[in-house]
Amino acid sequence: MSLTKYNKKRRFDETSEPEGTSVKTSEPLRFVVQKHAASHLHYDFRLELRGTLKSWAVPKGPSLNPADKRLAMLVEDHPFEYRTFEGIIPEGNYGGGTVIIWDEGTFEPLEPTGTTKEEHEKQLMAMLKKGDLKVVLRGKKLKGAYALVHMKDKGNAWLLIKKADKYASETDVTIKTKSVVSKLTIEQMSKKHDVETPKSAAKKTVVKKSAKKKSLAPKNIKPMLATLTDSAFDSSEWVYELKWDGYRTIATVEGGTVHLESRNNLSFDEKFAVVAKALTSLKHDVVLDGEVVVLDDHGRPSFQMLQSYVKHPEGQIVYYVFDLLWIDGVDVTQQTLLERKALLKDVLDRYPSIRDVVRYSDHVEEQGKAFFELAEKQELEGIMAKRAHSTYAIGYRSKSWLKIKTHKRQEAIIAGYTQARGSRSHFGALILGMYKDDKLVHIGHTGTGFDADLLKSLHNKLQPLRVAKSPFTEVPKTNQPATWVKPKLVAEIKFQEWTADGHMRQPVFIGLREDKSPKEVTKESTMSVKKVTTKVTLTNLDKLYWKKEKITKGDVISYYDAIAPYILPYMKDRPQSLNRTPDGASGMNFYQKDMTGKAPDWITLHADYSESNSKTINYMVCTDKDSLLYMANAGCIEMNPWHSRTKKPENPDYCVVDLDPHEIGFDKVVETAIVVHDVLTDLGIEGYPKTSGATGIHIYIPLGAKYTFEQSKQLAHIIVSLVHERIPAITSLERSPAKRRCKVYLDFLQNRQSQTLACVYSLRPKPGATVSTPLHWDEVVKGLSPSQFTITTIFDRLDEVGDLFGAVLKKGINISAVLKKGINISAVLKKGINISTVLKKGINISTVLKKGINISTVLKKAGG
């Protein structure tokens, strides 16, 4: 087996791949499967035979299911040393991309006729020549019998098939994404090598999201916040970190200057000067997110030691960094958590000299419950659970980050103190409050957690804040005379539970929270973990969906996870037509409507009888974020809900006018949309436009589920007919593309039961990963382009304008009132619109009359 072809394809002065020769060993035969993210993600299946590796490229990867026949393309032989290769093949070289060792082990013929390695190789060579190679694999992921079968007359095409044995399974083995050697995923391996040149590495890291390049670091950042949940859990989609008991700190390092800020943008430069000094060693401009703590003699964070650190610097001050927001001019917040952490770790690992003060906050995978139990045993504050593929949401309290505490903690406002009794000096107890509906309410008092020094220092801080009147709306009763203070200071309190009257039971003072504003202090609600963790098993997350933009399937799932609060109101309780694009935006797609026997038990189905197919179709219903992510994981780049919901499937929530151009520019679509707006205004109707995310514009009219699809369609037909009468040169009512060339099709036929359009906020499988986006009418002007609204720009827009589409789901218009009050037939005739022509084009008067609109009455009232 010659390696000439292999060597000719490679430039060994540029690639670290081995320049191989045949190698014979006495060891058992080896196999390796290397996951290779080149121009297309695939798996290289390699078998040792006579000193080289016989190699097949398997696009979809191996399967454990005997029913799967995986295409395997025979490629050039590789050197035996290649089985240990992991790393980066530089771009521009053959096979440029990232390689990991996905699986490895030993193998032998399925039914060996000999006992020695030489006899096995002879038998395997004979099988290979016949095109029917049967082997037994003993790997870490792949075990048992497999067959490689040559497809006759198909050139180098073979099939890789799992044989039925005890290792066979319907489980998708490719969900195991890590190398069996380095324990890294493809993405982590890529980041590990990128960091050697950090500026270019940072740019490569964010290519997927077309990150905004900034000349200066972002200022006054409000960090991403976590949601309190009730219990720990195990999940392969989440990672777990320790919850540090300290001060949340954003560190900006730029041009050798370091600035530290609290979560409320208060300066920590002086308070934590030791940390700032250590960070000056970094040779990169970065924005870091982490927690400053002081460790006691046992290595545990002590909040009280942190409180007194400036005056009494005891213990070890450490800045635990758990996230990276920006590096060398590039915003990386839209990368996944694991991508950001991999880059962060690689950067910090380059500076071991600062490790005593600045440390990477590591994580564990999957084992959340065991990790929480360990935190409890170590008497730590708790753990954080973070969705592995979540993006960083600046200033937002997210359900993608969860905090799970080992005991209850709550910030409380100090509103006064009681008189000291007995031998105690300064004060007896602090009187505590929090805000509820903008009113300060009493939540109890605490007299524990203080030593003599703390009693004195707190008393001194409270004296300038003394006031004569209680700051509470309702003055609480106290067991000793009270001194009231302005509600300016925030305390951290540990307690057992909340009482029925809203007080803390057994509260213990932990320390002052100088980093938090009193106005922030409200009762922290606990969310059930069942509401925030997903039932979906995510697969093939690094599969490339947009080649040019380097956007993966994982990015799409992360997008829908983040956009869920905005898109779910328009998806929930609606049957779905799944438009699946398993090979990405430029690959083939197919629609899947009937989910009978194809969806997991927890997915809700809606039965609808199809007259055209003479059978009942069970549509999937989107009910929550889990079902949304299920569709995204199934390969749905775009979401296509019905116009109606399952409770009233025959009554749409809205009427749609779809402007669909054919061989005509988007400016003409805009021109048409403006005329639609004019017609709607004449009719007294409020319409809501959105980009389709492709080439058109959709205009929605709220109906409030009060009318049938037939009535909705007739309303749309009236509207588009009036539009066409005004601009016949650029619009058409013809459905056939051949009959409407260079026109904007005024599509009213979308208003039918089970008909779907791309949902608002849905991604589209178009260049740039565009998003169907709501518009203000004053944005519908020449120069508007759907390409303005993408996976990377939509969240900034939502921060600026919010959801513009909410009214679509409100009460809805009254069609009868619109016809009576809005259509002035005399005025219409004066404007030159031929009503008989409009009527000929499809309004079924008898249907309309049956459905409740009295045209005769309308004509009489209009004087026509």
Secondary structure, 3 states (H helix, E strand, C coil): CCCHHHHHCCCCCCCCCCCCCCCCCCCCCEEEEEEEECCCEEEEEEEEECCEEEEEEECCCCCCCCCCEEEEEEEEEEEHHHHHCCEEECCCCCCCEEEEEEEEEEEEECCCCCCCHHHHHHHHHHHHHHCEEEEEEEECCCEEEEEEEECCCCCCEEEEEECCCCCCCCCCHHHCCCCCCCCCCHHHHHHHHHCCCHHHHHHHHHHHHCCCECCCCCCCCCCCEEEEECCCCCEEEEEEEECCCCEEEEEEEECCEEEEECCCCCECCCCCHHHHHHHCCCCCCEEEEEEEEEECCCCCECHHHHHCCCCCCCCEEEEEEEEEEEECCEECCCCCHHHHHHHHHHHHHCCHHHCCCEEECCCEEECHHHHHHHHHHCCCCEEEEEECCCCCCCCCEEEEEEEEECCEEEEEEEEEEECCCCCCCCCCCEEEEEEECCEEEEEEEECCCCCHHHHHHHHHHHHHHEECCCCCCCCCCCCCCEEEECCCCEEEEEECEECCCCCEECCEEEEECCCCCHHHCCCCCCECHHHCCCCCCCCCCCCEEECCCCEEHHHHHHHHHHHHHHHHHHCCCEEECEEECCCCCCCCCEEECCCCCCCCCCCEEEEEEECCCCEEEEEEEECCHHHHHHHHHCCCCCCCEECCCCCCCCCCCEEEEEEEEECCCHHHHHHHHHHHHHHHHHHCCCCEEEECCCCCEEEEEECCCCCCHHHHHHHHHHHHHHHHHHCCCCEECCCCHHHCCCEEEEECCCCCCCCECCCCCCECCCCCCEECCECCHHHCCCCCCHHHCECCCHHHHHHHHCCCCHHHHCCCCCHHHHHHHHCCHHHHHHCCCCHHHHHHCCCCHHHHHHHCCCHHHHHHHHCC
